[in-house]
Amino acid sequence: MSLLQPLRPDHAPALLVFERENRSFFAASVPDRGDDYFARFHERHLALLAEQAAGTCRFHVVTGDDGEVLGRVNLVDVADGAAELGYRFAERATGRGLATAAVREVCSLAAAEYGLTTVRAVTTVDNAASRAVLARTGFRSTGGAELDGRPGIRFVRHLGGRPGVSPRRRPG
């Protein structure tokens, strides 16, 4: 069983293992993070936590029963009721529906907890697995894009509600 949870300081060691072990797998479908990312990982992790505390991003990890990080699902550039979705899952965790379940859960959180009404995503044309996750979770293609020099596709999912107003904070 897997568990989606907000990124915390104590996730850093398992997250670094996840990124290192899957680096070449990820690089086959998304731009590589580069050596500097790994050399400065702990500094970067603290910066992500600061962005999350400021409310400009919402970072999540998907862990297994043993605490191993199996995936990441993030909402970045949170503003005006919208955010950009990004996710990646360990090679050994693919094909089990984890990405689909986690993206669904993050979209539910986006609407119910974070007050978002729109989530956008971009993937490369050749990333069939990512396109399938987006289609299964209610995203619709909105046209072409370029992702680090590669042809891509933009997607959007409308969550409903009013931009920037969390359902839990609405006047009664």
DOMAR-433875 format. One record per atom (N, C-alpha, C, O): x, y, z; atom name; residue number from 1. Coordinates in steps of 0.001 Angstrom, whole numbers, always signed. Example, Ala and Ser with C-alpha at 12.3 -4.5 7.8 and 13.67 -1.06 7.14 Angstrom:
<recs>
REC       c1       c2       c3  atome  num
REC   +13190    -5690    +7800      N    1
REC   +12300    -4500    +7800     CA    1
REC   +13200    -3300    +7800      C    1
REC   +14236    -3319    +8465      O    1
REC   +12850    -2250    +7080      N    2
REC   +13670    -1060    +7140     CA    2
REC   +12900      +30    +7870      C    2
REC   +13409    +1138    +8039      O    2
</recs>
This chain:
<recs>
REC       c1       c2       c3  atome  num
REC     +847    -1180       +0      N    1
REC       +0       +0       +0     CA    1
REC     +893    +1245       +0      C    1
REC    +1931    +1275     +662      O    1
REC     +480    +2263     -747      N    2
REC    +1272    +3488     -795     CA    2
REC     +522    +4611      -95      C    2
REC     -691    +4553     +109      O    2
REC    +1280    +5620     +260      N    3
REC     +729    +6739    +1014     CA    3
REC    +1226    +8039     +411      C    3
REC    +2431    +8238     +255      O    3
REC     +287    +8936      +69      N    4
REC     +638   +10270     -408     CA    4
REC     +698   +11180     +797      C    4
REC     -224   +11204    +1613      O    4
REC    +1788   +11934     +912      N    5
REC    +1933   +12847    +2041     CA    5
REC    +2692   +14099    +1625      C    5
REC    +3521   +14057     +716      O    5
REC    +2407   +15213    +2293      N    6
REC    +3156   +16433    +1991     CA    6
REC    +4646   +16236    +2275      C    6
REC    +5026   +15517    +3199      O    6
REC    +5468   +16879    +1475      N    7
REC    +6913   +16811    +1656     CA    7
REC    +7295   +17363    +3024      C    7
REC    +6812   +18416    +3441      O    7
REC    +8168   +16635    +3714      N    8
REC    +8648   +17042    +5039     CA    8
REC   +10177   +16996    +5058      C    8
REC   +10795   +16386    +4186      O    8
REC   +10784   +17643    +6056      N    9
REC   +12255   +17608    +6155     CA    9
REC   +12812   +16186    +6244      C    9
REC   +13857   +15900    +5661      O    9
REC   +12132   +15297    +6962      N   10
REC   +12659   +13948    +7149     CA   10
REC   +12534   +13058    +5908      C   10
REC   +13013   +11924    +5923      O   10
REC   +11908   +13540    +4849      N   11
REC   +11850   +12787    +3598     CA   11
REC   +13159   +12876    +2810      C   11
REC   +13377   +12090    +1888      O   11
REC   +14025   +13819    +3160      N   12
REC   +15221   +14082    +2356     CA   12
REC   +16065   +12840    +2059      C   12
REC   +16391   +12616     +893      O   12
REC   +16434   +12025    +3045      N   13
REC   +17291   +10878    +2707     CA   13
REC   +16648    +9906    +1711      C   13
REC   +17294    +9480     +754      O   13
REC   +15386    +9558    +1933      N   14
REC   +14706    +8615    +1038     CA   14
REC   +14461    +9245     -332      C   14
REC   +14496    +8551    -1348      O   14
REC   +14216   +10536     -363      N   15
REC   +13997   +11226    -1628     CA   15
REC   +15276   +11269    -2455      C   15
REC   +15232   +11109    -3675      O   15
REC   +16396   +11481    -1811      N   16
REC   +17675   +11478    -2522     CA   16
REC   +17968   +10093    -3109      C   16
REC   +18440    +9983    -4241      O   16
REC   +17690    +9048    -2345      N   17
REC   +17869    +7679    -2858     CA   17
REC   +16979    +7471    -4077      C   17
REC   +17435    +6942    -5090      O   17
REC   +15732    +7876    -3993      N   18
REC   +14769    +7768    -5095     CA   18
REC   +15299    +8463    -6351      C   18
REC   +15284    +7885    -7437      O   18
REC   +15763    +9695    -6200      N   19
REC   +16252   +10458    -7354     CA   19
REC   +17509    +9821    -7957      C   19
REC   +17641    +9741    -9178      O   19
REC   +18421    +9373    -7107      N   20
REC   +19664    +8757    -7614     CA   20
REC   +19379    +7432    -8316      C   20
REC   +19883    +7186    -9412      O   20
REC   +18577    +6583    -7687      N   21
REC   +18314    +5257    -8252     CA   21
REC   +17549    +5318    -9567      C   21
REC   +17660    +4406   -10387      O   21
REC   +16786    +6362    -9777      N   22
REC   +15942    +6453   -10964     CA   22
REC   +16406    +7506   -11966      C   22
REC   +15692    +7812   -12921      O   22
REC   +17574    +8049   -11757      N   23
REC   +18047    +9144   -12603     CA   23
REC   +18026    +8795   -14092      C   23
REC   +17485    +9565   -14886      O   23
REC   +18584    +7686   -14481      N   24
REC   +18621    +7347   -15911     CA   24
REC   +17225    +7009   -16433      C   24
REC   +16910    +7309   -17585      O   24
REC   +16400    +6397   -15615      N   25
REC   +15020    +6112   -16006     CA   25
REC   +14272    +7405   -16283      C   25
REC   +13587    +7518   -17300      O   25
REC   +14394    +8380   -15393      N   26
REC   +13721    +9660   -15581     CA   26
REC   +14252   +10386   -16810      C   26
REC   +13478   +10972   -17567      O   26
REC   +15560   +10351   -17011      N   27
REC   +16185   +11092   -18118     CA   27
REC   +15718   +10596   -19483      C   27
REC   +15860   +11307   -20478      O   27
REC   +15167    +9394   -19543      N   28
REC   +14648    +8890   -20809     CA   28
REC   +13381    +9624   -21251      C   28
REC   +13048    +9621   -22436      O   28
REC   +12668   +10257   -20303      N   29
REC   +11414   +10906   -20676     CA   29
REC   +11299   +12371   -20252      C   29
REC   +10446   +13096   -20764      O   29
REC   +12143   +12809   -19329      N   30
REC   +12138   +14212   -18893     CA   30
REC   +13578   +14695   -18815      C   30
REC   +14494   +13884   -18683      O   30
REC   +13789   +15998   -18896      N   31
REC   +15169   +16508   -18822     CA   31
REC   +15853   +16093   -17514      C   31
REC   +15244   +16126   -16445      O   31
REC   +17120   +15705   -17618      N   32
REC   +17904   +15324   -16444     CA   32
REC   +18090   +16531   -15525      C   32
REC   +18221   +17662   -15993      O   32
REC   +18102   +16285   -14234      N   33
REC   +18245   +17363   -13257     CA   33
REC   +19675   +17902   -13196      C   33
REC   +19891   +19016   -12718      O   33
REC   +20631   +17148   -13661      N   34
REC   +22015   +17602   -13660     CA   34
REC   +22744   +17256   -12375      C   34
REC   +22122   +17024   -11338      O   34
REC   +24064   +17224   -12451      N   35
REC   +24893   +16844   -11305     CA   35
REC   +24754   +17814   -10135      C   35
REC   +24820   +17403    -8976      O   35
REC   +24563   +19101   -10433      N   36
REC   +24448   +20101    -9374     CA   36
REC   +23246   +19816    -8457      C   36
REC   +23301   +20064    -7252      O   36
REC   +22166   +19292    -9044      N   37
REC   +20982   +18945    -8255     CA   37
REC   +21358   +17972    -7131      C   37
REC   +20927   +18135    -5989      O   37
REC   +22150   +16979    -7461      N   38
REC   +22530   +15958    -6477     CA   38
REC   +23579   +16481    -5510      C   38
REC   +23554   +16150    -4325      O   38
REC   +24493   +17290    -6005      N   39
REC   +25539   +17850    -5146     CA   39
REC   +24955   +18797    -4100      C   39
REC   +25475   +18900    -2989      O   39
REC   +23887   +19479    -4456      N   40
REC   +23272   +20459    -3556     CA   40
REC   +21884   +20028    -3115      C   40
REC   +21031   +20871    -2836      O   40
REC   +21651   +18725    -3050      N   41
REC   +20319   +18202    -2782     CA   41
REC   +19715   +18724    -1482      C   41
REC   +18567   +19169    -1469      O   41
REC   +20468   +18676     -399      N   42
REC   +19905   +19074     +902     CA   42
REC   +19544   +20560     +925      C   42
REC   +18532   +20945    +1509      O   42
REC   +20359   +21379     +300      N   43
REC   +20044   +22803     +189     CA   43
REC   +18769   +23002     -637      C   43
REC   +17910   +23809     -282      O   43
REC   +18660   +22268    -1724      N   44
REC   +17480   +22339    -2588     CA   44
REC   +16231   +21860    -1839      C   44
REC   +15157   +22446    -1979      O   44
REC   +16373   +20813    -1058      N   45
REC   +15237   +20281     -284     CA   45
REC   +14709   +21340     +689      C   45
REC   +13499   +21517     +822      O   45
REC   +15610   +22032    +1357      N   46
REC   +15198   +23099    +2277     CA   46
REC   +14504   +24237    +1529      C   46
REC   +13554   +24828    +2042      O   46
REC   +14968   +24542     +332      N   47
REC   +14341   +25592     -474     CA   47
REC   +12921   +25182     -885      C   47
REC   +12012   +26012     -898      O   47
REC   +12737   +23903    -1218      N   48
REC   +11399   +23423    -1567     CA   48
REC   +10457   +23533     -369      C   48
REC    +9302   +23932     -514      O   48
REC   +10952   +23181     +796      N   49
REC   +10130   +23289    +2007     CA   49
REC    +9751   +24736    +2290      C   49
REC    +8646   +25003    +2762      O   49
REC   +10647   +25668    +2009      N   50
REC   +10349   +27091    +2198     CA   50
REC    +9281   +27549    +1207      C   50
REC    +8385   +28310    +1573      O   50
REC    +9368   +27093      -42      N   51
REC    +8343   +27429    -1035     CA   51
REC    +6984   +26875     -614      C   51
REC    +5952   +27527     -771      O   51
REC    +7009   +25680      -86      N   52
REC    +5765   +25059     +373     CA   52
REC    +5172   +25847    +1546      C   52
REC    +3965   +26084    +1593      O   52
REC    +6012   +26244    +2474      N   53
REC    +5545   +27029    +3627     CA   53
REC    +4965   +28369    +3182      C   53
REC    +4036   +28882    +3805      O   53
REC    +5510   +28933    +2110      N   54
REC    +5014   +30207    +1585     CA   54
REC    +3723   +30044     +787      C   54
REC    +3050   +31028     +478      O   54
REC    +3379   +28801     +454      N   55
REC    +2148   +28539     -287     CA   55
REC    +2261   +28678    -1786      C   55
REC    +1247   +28627    -2482      O   55
REC    +3476   +28856    -2313      N   56
REC    +3644   +28991    -3758     CA   56
REC    +3762   +27650    -4460      C   56
REC    +3643   +27574    -5683      O   56
REC    +3996   +26591    -3694      N   57
REC    +4094   +25238    -4224     CA   57
REC    +3545   +24262    -3198      C   57
REC    +3518   +24548    -2001      O   57
REC    +3112   +23115    -3677      N   58
REC    +2653   +22027    -2806     CA   58
REC    +3360   +20763    -3282      C   58
REC    +3063   +20239    -4355      O   58
REC    +4290   +20284    -2478      N   59
REC    +5082   +19115    -2834     CA   59
REC    +4587   +17902    -2059      C   59
REC    +4248   +18003     -880      O   59
REC    +4546   +16756    -2729      N   60
REC    +4072   +15521    -2106     CA   60
REC    +4999   +14372    -2494      C   60
REC    +5601   +14374    -3568      O   60
REC    +5100   +13408    -1611      N   61
REC    +5787   +12166    -1932     CA   61
REC    +4805   +11020    -1768      C   61
REC    +3866   +11093     -974      O   61
REC    +5034    +9972    -2522      N   62
REC    +4282    +8731    -2386     CA   62
REC    +5275    +7726    -1827      C   62
REC    +6312    +7453    -2432      O   62
REC    +4947    +7185     -675      N   63
REC    +5852    +6236      -24     CA   63
REC    +5212    +4868      +92      C   63
REC    +3989    +4725     +112      O   63
REC    +6077    +3865     +169      N   64
REC    +5624    +2518     +438     CA   64
REC    +5502    +2310    +1935      C   64
REC    +5789    +3214    +2720      O   64
REC    +5081    +1133    +2325      N   65
REC    +4910     +816    +3745     CA   65
REC    +6195     +988    +4545      C   65
REC    +6157    +1289    +5738      O   65
REC    +7329     +795    +3885      N   66
REC    +8621     +884    +4559     CA   66
REC    +9196    +2304    +4557      C   66
REC   +10310    +2520    +5034      O   66
REC    +8445    +3267    +4027      N   67
REC    +8920    +4649    +3972     CA   67
REC    +9722    +4975    +2732      C   67
REC   +10127    +6122    +2540      O   67
REC    +9958    +3983    +1884      N   68
REC   +10692    +4218     +638     CA   68
REC    +9871    +5135     -261      C   68
REC    +8665    +4938     -405      O   68
REC   +10510    +6139     -870      N   69
REC    +9827    +7028    -1791     CA   69
REC    +9646    +6299    -3125      C   69
REC   +10608    +5845    -3744      O   69
REC    +8388    +6202    -3542      N   70
REC    +8038    +5563    -4808     CA   70
REC    +7722    +6584    -5883      C   70
REC    +7776    +6282    -7075      O   70
REC    +7386    +7814    -5451      N   71
REC    +7043    +8837    -6425     CA   71
REC    +6909   +10206    -5794      C   71
REC    +6913   +10363    -4573      O   71
REC    +6790   +11187    -6667      N   72
REC    +6580   +12579    -6271     CA   72
REC    +5423   +13117    -7106      C   72
REC    +5298   +12797    -8288      O   72
REC    +4580   +13934    -6482      N   73
REC    +3503   +14617    -7196     CA   73
REC    +3474   +16034    -6656      C   73
REC    +3231   +16249    -5468      O   73
REC    +3722   +17003    -7530      N   74
REC    +3881   +18386    -7090     CA   74
REC    +2947   +19331    -7819      C   74
REC    +2614   +19133    -8988      O   74
REC    +2536   +20351    -7108      N   75
REC    +1812   +21474    -7683     CA   75
REC    +2710   +22691    -7505      C   75
REC    +3008   +23094    -6380      O   75
REC    +3135   +23270    -8614      N   76
REC    +4057   +24403    -8548     CA   76
REC    +3415   +25635    -9162      C   76
REC    +2407   +25554    -9863      O   76
REC    +4027   +26777    -8878      N   77
REC    +3531   +28058    -9381     CA   77
REC    +2062   +28258    -9024      C   77
REC    +1251   +28641    -9867      O   77
REC    +1735   +27993    -7769      N   78
REC     +368   +28163    -7281     CA   78
REC      +52   +29659    -7222      C   78
REC     +714   +30417    -6513      O   78
REC     -972   +30071    -7980      N   79
REC    -1393   +31483    -7994     CA   79
REC    -2756   +31591    -8674      C   79
REC    -3050   +30863    -9622      O   79
REC    -3564   +32492    -8184      N   80
REC    -4850   +32804    -8805     CA   80
REC    -5715   +31565    -9050      C   80
REC    -6390   +31469   -10076      O   80
REC    -5694   +30628    -8116      N   81
REC    -6538   +29445    -8216     CA   81
REC    -6039   +28372    -9157      C   81
REC    -6781   +27441    -9470      O   81
REC    -4807   +28473    -9617      N   82
REC    -4267   +27511   -10574     CA   82
REC    -2862   +27074   -10165      C   82
REC    -2191   +27745    -9381      O   82
REC    -2435   +25949   -10706      N   83
REC    -1080   +25441   -10467     CA   83
REC     -689   +24513   -11603      C   83
REC    -1530   +24033   -12363      O   83
REC     +606   +24278   -11695      N   84
REC    +1167   +23355   -12679     CA   84
REC    +1478   +22035   -11970      C   84
REC    +2131   +22024   -10927      O   84
REC    +1014   +20936   -12536      N   85
REC    +1224   +19598   -11983     CA   85
REC    +2491   +18981   -12564      C   85
REC    +2745   +19086   -13764      O   85
REC    +3283   +18341   -11712      N   86
REC    +4423   +17561   -12157     CA   86
REC    +4503   +16305   -11318      C   86
REC    +4171   +16332   -10133      O   86
REC    +4935   +15209   -11905      N   87
REC    +5044   +13968   -11148     CA   87
REC    +6083   +13058   -11786      C   87
REC    +6382   +13155   -12976      O   87
REC    +6618   +12181   -10967      N   88
REC    +7561   +11155   -11424     CA   88
REC    +7500    +9992   -10456      C   88
REC    +7348   +10179    -9248      O   88
REC    +7619    +8792   -10993      N   89
REC    +7549    +7584   -10187     CA   89
REC    +8722    +6674   -10495      C   89
REC    +9210    +6621   -11624      O   89
REC    +9163    +5967    -9484      N   90
REC   +10280    +5039    -9639     CA   90
REC    +9962    +4005   -10709      C   90
REC    +8813    +3596   -10876      O   90
REC   +10980    +3597   -11417      N   91
REC   +10786    +2613   -12484     CA   91
REC   +10082    +1373   -11950      C   91
REC    +9184     +840   -12602      O   91
REC   +10478     +915   -10781      N   92
REC    +9891     -316   -10239     CA   92
REC    +8456     -131    -9750      C   92
REC    +7774    -1110    -9450      O   92
REC    +7992    +1122    -9668      N   93
REC    +6629    +1399    -9204     CA   93
REC    +5668    +1677   -10356      C   93
REC    +4481    +1910   -10126      O   93
REC    +6165    +1657   -11593      N   94
REC    +5296    +1957   -12731     CA   94
REC    +4426     +755   -13088      C   94
REC    +4740     -386   -12752      O   94
REC    +3327    +1045   -13777      N   95
REC    +2445      -12   -14248     CA   95
REC    +1525     -590   -13197      C   95
REC     +870    -1604   -13440      O   95
REC    +1462      +35   -12027      N   96
REC     +625     -485   -10933     CA   96
REC     -522     +450   -10577      C   96
REC    -1265     +189    -9631      O   96
REC     -671    +1531   -11322      N   97
REC    -1740    +2484   -11046     CA   97
REC    -1420    +3500    -9971      C   97
REC    -2285    +4293    -9600      O   97
REC     -181    +3496    -9454      N   98
REC     +191    +4443    -8395     CA   98
REC     +136    +5887    -8869      C   98
REC     -376    +6751    -8158      O   98
REC     +653    +6157   -10051      N   99
REC     +655    +7535   -10562     CA   99
REC     -775    +8026   -10749      C   99
REC    -1097    +9152   -10372      O   99
REC    -1622    +7202   -11320      N  100
REC    -3014    +7594   -11527     CA  100
REC    -3692    +7886   -10198      C  100
REC    -4360    +8911   -10060      O  100
REC    -3535    +7016    -9230      N  101
REC    -4155    +7217    -7912     CA  101
REC    -3615    +8464    -7232      C  101
REC    -4377    +9224    -6635      O  101
REC    -2304    +8684    -7318      N  102
REC    -1697    +9839    -6659     CA  102
REC    -2115   +11146    -7321      C  102
REC    -2374   +12128    -6625      O  102
REC    -2184   +11178    -8639      N  103
REC    -2621   +12393    -9335     CA  103
REC    -4079   +12685    -8993      C  103
REC    -4441   +13839    -8767      O  103
REC    -4912   +11656    -8952      N  104
REC    -6312   +11865    -8543     CA  104
REC    -6378   +12466    -7138      C  104
REC    -7128   +13410    -6891      O  104
REC    -5584   +11906    -6223      N  105
REC    -5605   +12390    -4850     CA  105
REC    -5107   +13833    -4750      C  105
REC    -5678   +14633    -4009      O  105
REC    -4063   +14167    -5479      N  106
REC    -3550   +15537    -5452     CA  106
REC    -4576   +16498    -6051      C  106
REC    -4726   +17615    -5556      O  106
REC    -5274   +16095    -7092      N  107
REC    -6311   +16962    -7654     CA  107
REC    -7444   +17172    -6651      C  107
REC    -7996   +18269    -6568      O  107
REC    -7795   +16145    -5896      N  108
REC    -8804   +16299    -4836     CA  108
REC    -8323   +17266    -3769      C  108
REC    -9071   +18137    -3325      O  108
REC    -7065   +17109    -3360      N  109
REC    -6487   +18041    -2388     CA  109
REC    -6440   +19460    -2941      C  109
REC    -6711   +20427    -2229      O  109
REC    -6095   +19570    -4214      N  110
REC    -5999   +20889    -4845     CA  110
REC    -7320   +21636    -4730      C  110
REC    -7335   +22835    -4453      O  110
REC    -8421   +20936    -4941      N  111
REC    -9738   +21570    -4863     CA  111
REC   -10189   +21762    -3421      C  111
REC   -10606   +22855    -3039      O  111
REC   -10109   +20708    -2623      N  112
REC   -10687   +20737    -1273     CA  112
REC    -9823   +21444     -237      C  112
REC   -10349   +22124     +644      O  112
REC    -8509   +21292     -332      N  113
REC    -7619   +21841     +691     CA  113
REC    -6879   +23104     +247      C  113
REC    -6666   +24019    +1043      O  113
REC    -6490   +23147    -1030      N  114
REC    -5657   +24243    -1498     CA  114
REC    -6445   +25339    -2207      C  114
REC    -5879   +26377    -2549      O  114
REC    -7744   +25127    -2435      N  115
REC    -8588   +26143    -3044     CA  115
REC    -8322   +26400    -4511      C  115
REC    -8611   +27488    -5009      O  115
REC    -7778   +25421    -5212      N  116
REC    -7485   +25600    -6633     CA  116
REC    -8683   +25214    -7493      C  116
REC    -9494   +24372    -7108      O  116
REC    -8780   +25833    -8648      N  117
REC    -9849   +25515    -9591     CA  117
REC    -9318   +24948   -10895      C  117
REC   -10069   +24348   -11663      O  117
REC    -8028   +25132   -11151      N  118
REC    -7433   +24681   -12407     CA  118
REC    -6053   +24110   -12151      C  118
REC    -5250   +24682   -11414      O  118
REC    -5793   +22971   -12772      N  119
REC    -4459   +22368   -12723     CA  119
REC    -4027   +22130   -14166      C  119
REC    -4768   +21559   -14966      O  119
REC    -2815   +22579   -14482      N  120
REC    -2254   +22419   -15820     CA  120
REC    -1099   +21412   -15765      C  120
REC     -510   +21184   -14708      O  120
REC     -793   +20826   -16897      N  121
REC     +346   +19909   -16994     CA  121
REC     +895   +19959   -18420      C  121
REC     +184   +20318   -19359      O  121
REC    +2151   +19600   -18563      N  122
REC    +2793   +19488   -19874     CA  122
REC    +3607   +18209   -19858      C  122
REC    +4282   +17905   -18875      O  122
REC    +3540   +17466   -20944      N  123
REC    +4378   +16276   -21073     CA  123
REC    +4898   +16202   -22502      C  123
REC    +4339   +16810   -23415      O  123
REC    +5965   +15456   -22676      N  124
REC    +6511   +15293   -24021     CA  124
REC    +5597   +14369   -24821      C  124
REC    +4910   +13516   -24260      O  124
REC    +5602   +14550   -26116      N  125
REC    +4770   +13750   -27011     CA  125
REC    +5092   +12267   -26876      C  125
REC    +4196   +11427   -26956      O  125
REC    +6369   +11941   -26671      N  126
REC    +6765   +10534   -26608     CA  126
REC    +6578    +9887   -25234      C  126
REC    +6957    +8731   -25051      O  126
REC    +6008   +10600   -24272      N  127
REC    +5794   +10033   -22938     CA  127
REC    +4355    +9513   -22837      C  127
REC    +3492   +10147   -22230      O  127
REC    +4120    +8351   -23442      N  128
REC    +2777    +7762   -23497     CA  128
REC    +2228    +7470   -22107      C  128
REC    +1033    +7642   -21869      O  128
REC    +3084    +7031   -21184      N  129
REC    +2615    +6709   -19830     CA  129
REC    +2072    +7952   -19132      C  129
REC    +1026    +7888   -18486      O  129
REC    +2760    +9065   -19251      N  130
REC    +2308   +10297   -18630     CA  130
REC    +1012   +10788   -19268      C  130
REC      +96   +11227   -18572      O  130
REC     +943   +10711   -20594      N  131
REC     -294   +11112   -21277     CA  131
REC    -1466   +10253   -20815      C  131
REC    -2573   +10764   -20652      O  131
REC    -1243    +8963   -20603      N  132
REC    -2306    +8068   -20153     CA  132
REC    -2768    +8422   -18742      C  132
REC    -3968    +8409   -18465      O  132
REC    -1829    +8740   -17844      N  133
REC    -2192    +9145   -16479     CA  133
REC    -3059   +10395   -16536      C  133
REC    -4091   +10470   -15868      O  133
REC    -2648   +11361   -17321      N  134
REC    -3405   +12608   -17417     CA  134
REC    -4808   +12358   -17975      C  134
REC    -5779   +12924   -17473      O  134
REC    -4923   +11532   -18989      N  135
REC    -6242   +11226   -19570     CA  135
REC    -7129   +10510   -18548      C  135
REC    -8311   +10830   -18422      O  135
REC    -6563    +9544   -17818      N  136
REC    -7354    +8791   -16826     CA  136
REC    -7798    +9644   -15652      C  136
REC    -8751    +9293   -14957      O  136
REC    -7123   +10755   -15422      N  137
REC    -7445   +11583   -14260     CA  137
REC    -8197   +12862   -14629      C  137
REC    -8276   +13792   -13826      O  137
REC    -8746   +12909   -15834      N  138
REC    -9631   +13997   -16209     CA  138
REC    -8998   +15194   -16874      C  138
REC    -9669   +16210   -17054      O  138
REC    -7737   +15119   -17248      N  139
REC    -7082   +16222   -17953     CA  139
REC    -7438   +16148   -19440      C  139
REC    -7626   +15068   -19999      O  139
REC    -7523   +17313   -20055      N  140
REC    -7822   +17416   -21482     CA  140
REC    -6695   +18158   -22178      C  140
REC    -6153   +19133   -21657      O  140
REC    -6356   +17677   -23366      N  141
REC    -5302   +18320   -24159     CA  141
REC    -5768   +19696   -24612      C  141
REC    -6914   +19873   -25025      O  141
REC    -4863   +20665   -24531      N  142
REC    -5179   +22019   -24990     CA  142
REC    -4255   +22467   -26116      C  142
REC    -4317   +23619   -26547      O  142
REC    -3397   +21567   -26597      N  143
REC    -2543   +21922   -27724     CA  143
REC    -1089   +21593   -27507      C  143
REC     -700   +21001   -26500      O  143
REC     -308   +21987   -28466      N  144
REC    +1109   +21682   -28461     CA  144
REC    +1914   +22582   -27544      C  144
REC    +1471   +23653   -27129      O  144
REC    +3105   +22107   -27246      N  145
REC    +4025   +22844   -26382     CA  145
REC    +5439   +22387   -26700      C  145
REC    +5650   +21443   -27461      O  145
REC    +6388   +23067   -26109      N  146
REC    +7779   +22644   -26199     CA  146
REC    +8285   +22472   -24781      C  146
REC    +8082   +23341   -23933      O  146
REC    +8936   +21366   -24527      N  147
REC    +9443   +21069   -23191     CA  147
REC   +10939   +20809   -23306      C  147
REC   +11366   +19733   -23724      O  147
REC   +11723   +21807   -22929      N  148
REC   +13182   +21724   -23035     CA  148
REC   +13634   +21271   -24420      C  148
REC   +14474   +20383   -24561      O  148
REC   +13050   +21908   -25441      N  149
REC   +13441   +21636   -26818     CA  149
REC   +12779   +20420   -27442      C  149
REC   +13041   +20095   -28600      O  149
REC   +11926   +19747   -26689      N  150
REC   +11245   +18559   -27215     CA  150
REC    +9772   +18871   -27435      C  150
REC    +9190   +19653   -26684      O  150
REC    +9156   +18266   -28460      N  151
REC    +7734   +18504   -28684     CA  151
REC    +6906   +17962   -27522      C  151
REC    +7152   +16866   -27019      O  151
REC    +5929   +18749   -27115      N  152
REC    +5103   +18352   -25996     CA  152
REC    +3640   +18662   -26214      C  152
REC    +3244   +19180   -27259      O  152
REC    +2844   +18340   -25215      N  153
REC    +1402   +18578   -25232     CA  153
REC    +1013   +19215   -23908      C  153
REC    +1441   +18769   -22843      O  153
REC     +200   +20260   -23984      N  154
REC     -338   +20910   -22785     CA  154
REC    -1674   +20264   -22433      C  154
REC    -2444   +19857   -23303      O  154
REC    -1923   +20184   -21117      N  155
REC    -3170   +19625   -20602     CA  155
REC    -3731   +20544   -19535      C  155
REC    -2994   +21318   -18925      O  155
REC    -5043   +20459   -19308      N  156
REC    -5682   +21218   -18240     CA  156
REC    -6803   +20373   -17629      C  156
REC    -7448   +19573   -18306      O  156
REC    -7004   +20573   -16357      N  157
REC    -8141   +19982   -15665     CA  157
REC    -8778   +21083   -14823      C  157
REC    -8118   +21717   -13999      O  157
REC   -10069   +21295   -15044      N  158
REC   -10820   +22268   -14263     CA  158
REC   -11446   +21544   -13081      C  158
REC   -12126   +20531   -13243      O  158
REC   -11207   +22081   -11890      N  159
REC   -11648   +21432   -10664     CA  159
REC   -12954   +21993   -10127      C  159
REC   -13575   +21375    -9262      O  159
REC   -13385   +23146   -10618      N  160
REC   -14596   +23783   -10122     CA  160
REC   -14284   +24716    -8974      C  160
REC   -13138   +24799    -8531      O  160
REC   -15291   +25419    -8489      N  161
REC   -15104   +26341    -7366     CA  161
REC   -14618   +27700    -7822      C  161
REC   -14502   +27962    -9019      O  161
REC   -14335   +28563    -6859      N  162
REC   -13858   +29918    -7147     CA  162
REC   -12348   +29985    -6946      C  162
REC   -11840   +29428    -5972      O  162
REC   -11617   +30648    -7835      N  163
REC   -10165   +30740    -7697     CA  163
REC    -9750   +31320    -6356      C  163
REC   -10283   +32335    -5907      O  163
REC    -8794   +30660    -5728      N  164
REC    -8170   +31180    -4520     CA  164
REC    -9006   +31073    -3262      C  164
REC    -8587   +31556    -2210      O  164
REC   -10185   +30451    -3337      N  165
REC   -11025   +30333    -2151     CA  165
REC   -11122   +28867    -1776      C  165
REC   -11705   +28073    -2513      O  165
REC   -10570   +28512     -661      N  166
REC   -10624   +27146     -187     CA  166
REC   -12027   +26857     +325      C  166
REC   -12591   +27680    +1047      O  166
REC   -12613   +25703      -30      N  167
REC   -13945   +25369     +433     CA  167
REC   -14071   +25403    +1957      C  167
REC   -15144   +25714    +2474      O  167
REC   -13016   +25095    +2671      N  168
REC   -13073   +25086    +4133     CA  168
REC   -13067   +26494    +4720      C  168
REC   -13356   +26675    +5903      O  168
REC   -12740   +27486    +3905      N  169
REC   -12629   +28846    +4424     CA  169
REC   -13746   +29757    +3927      C  169
REC   -13769   +30943    +4257      O  169
REC   -14648   +29231    +3158      N  170
REC   -15734   +30041    +2630     CA  170
REC   -16648   +30477    +3774      C  170
REC   -16902   +29704    +4697      O  170
REC   -17144   +31719    +3711      N  171
REC   -18100   +32156    +4727     CA  171
REC   -19356   +31302    +4672      C  171
REC   -19798   +30898    +3596      O  171
REC   -19920   +31033    +5829      N  172
REC   -21036   +30111    +5933     CA  172
REC   -22346   +30651    +5683      C  172
REC   -23337   +29924    +5754      O  172
</recs>
